[in-house]
């Protein structure tokens, strides 16, 4: 008999250490509102965890009214702690910003500084990880908790359609995207780019140091494979994108995840809602990946 998905979600959540009350209320303060050519940006301070303020951006299309389909945008690591939520509004290489791209498709977005990034920096990941470990907490768990509470905030907004919320991210944000979607069924569509990583394959290729300490959850592999976590997203639409030369997503690991997730979607009668696209690239987003992302959001959101 197949395991109950909700029981498995509870099991996964239970691995994330001692977390704040799941049902504590969220609150928001608006610092400023600015009109830009394609969108309006709200500079917010969110109370998600009751421990420290969470600086955030909410962007919405300028020339249309809500409620909007909305993306919870999970920023990447970059190896650069100054970026954080600015990733949403700044162009990536020669690609336009996601704020501009999503607004052009009639989609709003929320992005917040996660632990130790941008306006929440000042302590290293190693320092926070060690302190939390002493207290029975897990850094990745606290990061996931903030994302779940960000979902709580989004559904309170009158200009957000709660039935059309997606999540997106690249690299660290990619991992957050599929963890969040696995745990929170309010996420209706998932797109992850360049971090659909199979844990066993990462060990086999000696790639574990490619991730910061934030990434590691005690006892995780005794309970879940990466494919099993991603299978909890079924039957909701999920697009994974990976570079075949990306050391953080070894091809043998992508094969394993694809097999497990394909089976889960087939069992749910939703074969067309799962897609893994592999490109001849490394650990970065290409123009073709951007096209695939926006097309997936247009189709399913």
Secondary structure by P-SEA (a helix, b strand, c coil): ccccaaaaaaaaaaacccccccccbbbbbbcccccccccccccccccccccbbbbbcccccccccccccccbbbbccccccccccccccccccccccaaaaaaaacccccccccccccccccccaaaaaaaaaaacccaaaaaaaaaaaaaaaaaacccccccbbbbbbccaaaaaaaaaaaccccccbbbbccccccaaaaaaaccccccccccccccccccccaaaaaaaacccbbbbbbbcccccccaaaaaaaaaaaaaaaaaacccccbbbbbccccccccaaaaaaaaaaaaacc
